[in-house]
Amino acid sequence: MPRRPNLKKMDLTALQTMLATTRSQVVAIEDELRSRLDALRAQLDGSPAPATKTKTNKASAKKTKTRRTNRSRQQLEAAAKRIADLITKAGADGVSGADIKAKVNDFPNIRGALEKYCPDFKFGTKGQKTKMVYIAK
């Protein structure tokens, strides 16, 4: 590692030349590393080096998400009815929230959906949080 120069005594042109030589050395080292990496990739699988990524402006990039659509009341009631049928089919053993989510994943809150969209369906729960089991009454 070269000795650090005293910057107060040095003139600006000398600093600029030092900066230019350092930049050229860095570029040379990067090129050498890239060529070694390409050679290693070729030895391993014979595939060429992947293309480098170009930077994109996030504001101008297209969004890939689709728009959210509102479901009608009938669709929500039908989904809640499917959950209620699943609970009644389970009988006295009940069904866990994870099983309900696996089969009918339409609502983030099962209890709230049943109370709102199937007000006539009577059910109870046992357990807390992830261990909760839904039982028809």
C-alpha positions in Angstrom: 0.0 0.0 0.0 1.5 3.3 -1.0 2.1 6.0 1.6 -0.6 8.6 2.0 0.6 12.0 0.7 0.3 15.1 2.7 -2.7 16.8 1.0 -2.1 20.3 2.4 1.3 20.6 0.7 0.3 18.9 -2.6 -1.1 20.9 -5.6 -4.4 20.0 -7.4 -2.9 18.7 -10.6 -0.9 16.1 -8.8 -4.0 14.9 -7.0 -5.9 14.7 -10.3 -3.2 12.6 -11.9 -3.1 10.3 -8.8 -6.9 9.9 -9.0 -6.8 9.1 -12.7 -4.1 6.4 -12.3 -6.0 4.9 -9.4 -9.2 4.8 -11.4 -7.4 3.1 -14.3 -5.9 0.5 -11.9 -9.4 -0.2 -10.5 -10.8 -0.7 -14.0 -8.0 -3.0 -14.9 -8.5 -5.1 -11.8 -12.3 -5.3 -12.5 -11.7 -6.4 -16.1 -9.3 -9.1 -14.9 -11.8 -10.4 -12.3 -14.6 -10.5 -14.9 -12.4 -12.5 -17.3 -11.4 -14.9 -14.5 -15.1 -15.3 -13.5 -16.1 -16.0 -17.1 -13.4 -18.7 -17.4 -14.6 -20.3 -14.2 -18.2 -20.4 -15.4 -17.1 -21.9 -18.7 -15.2 -24.6 -16.8 -18.1 -25.4 -14.5 -21.1 -25.7 -16.9 -20.0 -24.4 -20.3 -22.6 -21.6 -20.1 -21.6 -18.0 -21.0 -21.7 -15.2 -18.4 -25.2 -13.8 -17.7 -26.1 -10.5 -19.1 -25.6 -7.6 -16.8 -28.6 -5.9 -15.4 -29.4 -2.4 -16.5 -30.7 0.1 -14.1 -34.4 1.0 -14.5 -36.2 4.0 -13.1 -38.7 2.7 -10.6 -41.2 5.4 -11.4 -41.3 4.6 -15.1 -41.3 0.8 -14.6 -44.6 -0.9 -15.4 -46.5 -2.3 -12.5 -47.3 -6.0 -12.9 -50.0 -6.2 -10.3 -53.6 -6.5 -11.4 -56.3 -4.3 -10.1 -58.3 -5.4 -7.1 -61.9 -6.2 -7.9 -64.7 -5.8 -5.5 -66.8 -8.9 -5.0 -70.5 -8.7 -4.8 -72.5 -9.5 -1.7 -73.7 -12.7 -3.3 -70.1 -13.9 -3.9 -69.1 -13.1 -0.3 -72.2 -14.9 1.0 -71.4 -17.9 -1.2 -67.8 -18.1 0.1 -69.1 -17.8 3.7 -71.6 -20.6 3.0 -68.8 -22.8 1.8 -67.0 -22.2 5.1 -70.2 -22.9 7.1 -70.7 -26.2 5.1 -67.1 -27.2 5.9 -67.6 -26.6 9.6 -70.9 -28.6 9.7 -69.4 -31.5 7.8 -66.6 -31.8 10.4 -69.1 -32.6 13.1 -68.3 -32.6 16.8 -64.5 -32.7 16.1 -64.6 -29.3 14.4 -62.2 -28.0 11.8 -59.1 -25.9 12.3 -58.6 -22.5 10.9 -55.6 -23.7 8.8 -57.8 -26.4 7.2 -60.5 -23.8 6.4 -57.8 -21.5 4.9 -56.4 -24.3 2.8 -59.8 -25.1 1.3 -61.6 -21.7 1.2 -59.1 -18.9 1.4 -61.4 -16.0 0.7 -61.4 -14.1 4.0 -58.6 -13.0 6.4 -61.0 -13.3 9.3 -63.1 -16.4 9.4 -65.2 -15.5 12.5 -65.9 -12.0 11.2 -66.9 -13.3 7.7 -69.3 -15.9 9.2 -70.9 -13.4 11.5 -71.3 -10.9 8.7 -72.3 -13.0 5.8 -74.0 -16.0 7.5 -75.7 -14.5 10.5 -78.1 -17.5 10.9 -75.2 -20.0 11.2 -74.4 -20.8 14.8 -70.9 -21.9 15.6 -68.4 -22.0 18.5 -64.7 -22.1 18.8 -62.2 -23.9 21.0 -58.5 -22.9 21.4 -56.7 -19.7 20.6 -55.1 -18.2 17.6 -53.5 -20.9 15.4 -54.9 -23.8 17.5 -58.5 -22.5 17.1 -61.1 -25.1 16.1 -64.5 -24.1 14.7 -67.4 -26.2 15.8 -71.1 -26.0 14.5 -73.7 -25.8 17.2 
